[in-house]
Structure formats: structure tokens, C-alpha cells
Amino acid sequence: MDPRERRSSPRKPIKLAAQIDLGRGEAWPCQIADFCAEGLFVRYSVETSRKLDHALTDGDPAELVVRFRSLDGRNRHELHVSIVRRIDGAMGVHFTRSAPEAVDAMLQQWGGSRDQDRASLKAPNDRVQYVLHQSAKAVIQFIEPLMDDCFGKMVEGLKQAAQRAPNDQQANEFMDASGQLQGRQKVIWHQMARTLESPLKPAPKGFPGSELSVVDKGEFEDWLTIRVMVTKADTQFRGDLLQLKLRLDKLGIANSTGHHNPLGPSLVCEAFHSGLSQLKASREVEKVCLKVFEKTVLQQLGPLYQELNNILIRHGVLPDLDLSKYLSDQATTSAESGPAPAAKAGPKPAAQEQEEAQRAEKSAKKNAEKGAQRPKPKPAPYRGSRSGGEFRSYAQAAQTAFATVRNLL
């Protein structure tokens, strides 16, 4: 069993600079990633990991020290811990001595930064956390081979864009971006995978539309492009996504980003965009990359959402849910509703508008005279043919008059 799951108190995410001291006169930089009443989870660089591996060749020490400074930088705190487990680039440690002042200092820093630096939101319970972890793993395994193909096609797309560029400067931008993309594929995928691993995210601050603020034009265009891509994908896979959304709601899984589905296309799009930002490319380069990504990855996500539904079904989440009849009835209703109304006509010349207004006025007077000459009907049951014809004539005259007034306005 994973030692993290045996903690009796909840973990609190934090980003706190610290040092690891093995008691041999040497200390290495690290970062406290989260903490609880029982211990810490510490991350460190590849260089620190190499030094620790060399220093711990004889086995893990009985006790080591993790040091950090208080929020104001005046006080230094020490936590005496023992290693519970080590993985590549991180370790989990358990407190060996009581240090209430150090824990209070971490709580103060966590309380001051939790609304800004949270990497993910905690699932409601351990079962949901396990299901979510399994789903995120399936997302990564499905998308990784698609991204391998996408990277190659993006490089080719950038080279073709360079050949079609209107000037040498833009052509050089496309060629430089293709070279950077070839060399930094692993970095982009690593960033993308990190986003996919934590689908429960808080609402991002400052995204366009969230508040009345000055937004950079390029940032707004990026947001708008991604929103369009997400909407198209939501429509393409609406059946599987609707079932997935209902099952996630049943488990109480939701995020605060405003997206309809925490595991939907919005997660994949934003993960790719966060990875692509590593290139710091121009808008034109990003347009080419996003277009290739939409075609090679986003439009191929159908089997993924079927598999995510199957995972939840295997865990007993709404196994008998069937929306196929509802979706087919909805499609039939929209098909039988008839052709869409004609597009709104453009502005007409003043003479034509005046002529239409005169015709509408004459038609209305004529219908009114007919109605006045006709004797008033006695109350009787509705008769469809005559009354329906009269209603249609009045309705047609009213529609013509309304269209004329609308054009004049």
C-alpha cells in the first residue's frame, strides 16, 4: 500500500524552499511540496538527486534534517525526519521529533499562498481519488502516442508555413520554431503530462471573461481559439461526454475552471497550451501548432472517452446509464423541425423599403375591411380550415409589416 494513503491527516500543498542535511556537514537545496501532521513530501533537482544517491549508497540514515525559513525570513526552523520512501526527484519523510513551531510556520505560509499556488484540489474521498488517478493515467497513456505523431506533423507544418511566408523574417520564425520543437518535445510533453495528471484545478486568475480587467490581445486570442476548439470537440463527442459528466457528478468530481467536464477536451487543450508555452513562440507559430493539434489529437479522442466511461462502469458508477435513445430522439426532433430560417437580409434601398411599406399597409387595410364586413361568429368549437386560413392571412400581413419596420429601423 502506498505510504501516502496511510496518513491520518490531510496533506496541505505548499511550495516552500528548504535544505536537506544528512548530518555530514553538507546541505542540498530542495522544496517542501506538501506536509501533514505526520511528515513531508520533498522534491529536489536532478543534481541533488544524484548527490543524495551517492551519499546514501550505504543505506538511508536513521535521521536527517530539513531546514527552512519563516515567512519574514528572520527565523530558521528545523524538522528532524526519517525517510519513508524515495522516488526519482522526491522523497516522503516522517517526523521523528515534535516541532510545533516549525509546523505552525508552514501552516502560516500555506494559509497565505493556498489560494494562489494550489496545484490541484483534493478529491472527496480515497475511492474517488483512486478512480480519478486511474482515469488520469488512462488519459496520459492514450494521448502520448497521439502527441508523438502530432509533434512530427507540427514540425512539417511549420516548415511548410515557412515556405509560404510572405517575408524572410516570418519564414525564419517558422524555421526556428520547428528546430526548437524538435529539440524540446520531451520538455513540452512533460509539462503537458503534469497538467493531465491533476485534472481537478482551481479557477485560473485573470483569464479573459472572468473579471473586468485589461487583457493582453494575444492572451485573449489564445483563449478564444482554445474555446472554439473545445466547443467543437464537445459537440463531436457529446454522447460519451454527457455520460462521463453524469458519472463524474455522481462521484462528486468537479473543478472550478468553469468547464463542463473535468476530463473533457478542455483539459487536453489547456494541457497542450501550457506545454507549448515553453517555446515562447509567436502568435503565427502557435496558430500552426494549434491547427495541427486539433486535427491529429483533439479530433481523435472518441475512444478515450469510451474507455473513461468503461473505467467508471467497472467501479460501479451508474453502470446501467444509457442515453442513446435520448440522443437519437433529440437528433430526430432537430431533423424534423424543418429548415433553418433564412438569414437576415442586408439593408435595402430607401425606395424599395417605402414600396414594401405601402404594400404592407394596403394589405393590412384590405384584411381589416374583410374582417369588418364579415359577421361576428358565434361561440362555437374550433374549426381548423376556415379559422386557420384567416389566421395565416393575418399572420402573413403582420410578418410583412414587422419585417418592413425592422428594416426601416
URBEL-V228881 format. One record per backbone hydrogen bond with DSSP energy under -0.5 kcal/mol. CO is the residue of the C=O (numbers start at 0). NH is the residue of the N-H. E is the energy in kcal/mol with one decimal. If there is no record, write none. Layout:
# URBEL-V228881
CO;NH;E, CO;NH;E
This chain:
# URBEL-V228881
1;4;-1.4, 2;5;-1.4, 3;6;-1.1, 10;12;-0.5, 11;34;-1.4, 13;15;-0.5, 15;31;-2.9, 17;29;-2.3, 18;20;-0.5, 18;66;-2.2, 19;27;-2.2, 20;64;-2.7, 25;21;-0.9, 27;19;-2.9, 29;17;-2.3, 30;32;-0.8, 30;42;-3.0, 31;15;-1.4, 32;13;-2.9, 33;40;-2.3, 34;11;-2.7, 37;94;-2.7, 38;35;-2.3, 39;92;-2.3, 40;32;-2.5, 40;33;-1.3, 41;90;-2.4, 42;30;-2.7, 44;48;-2.4, 45;49;-2.2, 46;50;-2.1, 47;51;-2.6, 48;52;-2.4, 49;53;-1.9, 50;54;-2.5, 51;55;-2.3, 53;56;-0.9, 55;58;-1.5, 60;82;-0.5, 63;80;-2.8, 64;20;-2.9, 64;66;-0.5, 65;78;-2.2, 66;18;-2.0, 67;76;-3.4, 69;72;-1.0, 74;69;-2.6, 76;67;-1.9, 77;79;-0.5, 78;65;-2.4, 78;80;-0.6, 79;95;-2.8, 79;96;-1.1, 80;63;-2.8, 81;93;-2.8, 84;91;-2.4, 86;88;-0.5, 86;89;-1.6, 88;43;-2.1, 89;86;-2.5, 90;41;-2.9, 91;83;-2.9, 91;84;-1.6, 92;39;-1.5, 93;81;-2.4, 98;102;-2.2, 99;103;-2.5, 100;104;-2.1, 101;105;-2.0, 102;106;-2.3, 103;107;-2.2, 104;108;-2.0, 105;109;-2.7, 106;110;-2.7, 107;111;-1.6, 108;112;-1.1, 109;113;-1.7, 112;115;-1.2, 112;116;-2.8, 113;117;-0.7, 124;128;-2.3, 125;129;-2.3, 126;130;-2.4, 127;131;-2.8, 128;132;-2.3, 129;133;-2.4, 130;134;-2.2, 131;135;-2.7, 132;136;-2.1, 133;137;-1.9, 134;138;-2.1, 135;139;-2.2, 136;140;-2.4, 137;141;-1.9, 138;142;-2.3, 139;143;-2.3, 140;144;-0.6, 141;145;-0.7, 142;146;-2.5, 143;147;-1.8, 144;148;-1.6, 145;149;-2.2, 146;150;-2.9, 147;151;-1.4, 148;152;-1.9, 149;153;-2.4, 150;154;-2.1, 151;155;-1.9, 152;156;-2.6, 153;157;-2.4, 154;158;-1.9, 155;159;-2.4, 156;160;-2.1, 157;161;-1.9, 158;162;-1.6, 159;163;-1.4, 160;164;-0.5, 161;164;-0.6, 166;170;-1.9, 167;171;-2.5, 168;172;-1.8, 169;173;-2.2, 170;174;-2.2, 171;175;-2.8, 172;176;-2.4, 173;177;-2.1, 174;178;-1.9, 175;179;-2.5, 176;180;-2.6, 177;181;-1.9, 178;182;-1.7, 179;183;-1.7, 181;184;-0.5, 183;187;-2.3, 184;188;-2.6, 185;189;-2.4, 186;190;-2.1, 187;191;-2.3, 188;192;-3.1, 189;193;-1.9, 190;194;-1.5, 191;195;-2.0, 192;196;-1.8, 193;197;-0.7, 194;197;-0.7, 198;200;-1.2, 199;120;-2.5, 200;255;-1.8, 203;206;-0.7, 206;209;-2.3, 210;208;-0.5, 210;212;-1.2, 212;214;-0.5, 215;219;-2.4, 216;220;-2.4, 217;221;-2.3, 218;222;-2.5, 219;223;-2.8, 220;224;-2.6, 221;225;-2.4, 222;226;-2.3, 223;227;-2.1, 224;228;-2.1, 225;229;-2.7, 226;230;-2.4, 227;231;-2.2, 228;232;-2.2, 229;233;-2.8, 230;234;-2.0, 231;235;-2.2, 232;236;-2.3, 234;237;-1.0, 236;240;-2.5, 237;241;-2.1, 238;242;-1.7, 239;243;-2.4, 240;244;-2.6, 241;245;-2.2, 242;246;-2.1, 243;247;-2.5, 244;248;-2.4, 245;249;-1.7, 246;250;-1.3, 247;251;-0.7, 247;252;-2.7, 248;251;-0.7, 251;253;-0.6, 260;263;-1.7, 263;266;-1.1, 263;267;-1.0, 264;268;-2.7, 265;269;-2.4, 266;270;-1.9, 267;271;-2.2, 268;272;-2.5, 269;273;-2.2, 270;274;-1.8, 271;275;-2.8, 272;276;-1.5, 274;277;-1.5, 275;278;-1.8, 276;279;-0.7, 281;285;-2.2, 282;286;-2.2, 283;287;-1.6, 284;288;-2.2, 285;289;-3.0, 286;290;-2.1, 287;291;-2.0, 288;292;-2.5, 289;293;-2.4, 290;294;-1.5, 291;295;-2.7, 292;296;-2.3, 292;297;-1.9, 293;298;-1.7, 296;299;-1.8, 297;300;-0.9, 300;304;-1.7, 301;305;-1.6, 302;306;-2.1, 303;307;-2.4, 304;308;-1.8, 305;309;-1.9, 306;310;-2.3, 307;311;-1.9, 308;312;-2.2, 309;313;-2.5, 310;314;-1.1, 311;316;-2.7, 312;315;-2.0, 315;317;-0.9, 317;320;-1.4, 322;326;-2.6, 323;327;-2.5, 324;328;-2.6, 325;329;-2.2, 326;330;-2.0, 327;331;-2.3, 328;332;-2.6, 329;333;-2.1, 330;334;-1.7, 331;335;-2.2, 332;336;-0.9, 334;337;-0.8, 348;352;-2.2, 349;353;-2.4, 350;354;-2.2, 351;355;-2.4, 352;356;-2.3, 353;357;-2.1, 354;358;-2.3, 355;359;-2.5, 356;360;-2.3, 357;361;-2.5, 358;362;-2.5, 359;363;-2.4, 360;364;-2.5, 361;365;-2.6, 362;366;-2.4, 363;367;-2.1, 364;368;-2.6, 365;369;-2.2, 366;370;-2.1, 367;371;-2.0, 368;372;-2.5, 369;373;-1.6, 381;383;-0.5, 382;386;-1.2, 383;387;-1.7, 384;388;-2.0, 385;389;-2.3, 386;390;-2.6, 387;391;-2.3, 388;392;-2.0, 389;393;-2.3, 390;394;-2.9, 391;395;-2.5, 392;396;-2.1, 393;397;-2.6, 394;398;-2.7, 395;399;-2.3, 396;400;-2.4, 397;401;-2.6, 398;402;-2.5, 399;403;-2.1, 400;404;-2.4, 401;405;-2.4, 402;406;-2.3, 403;407;-2.3, 404;408;-2.6
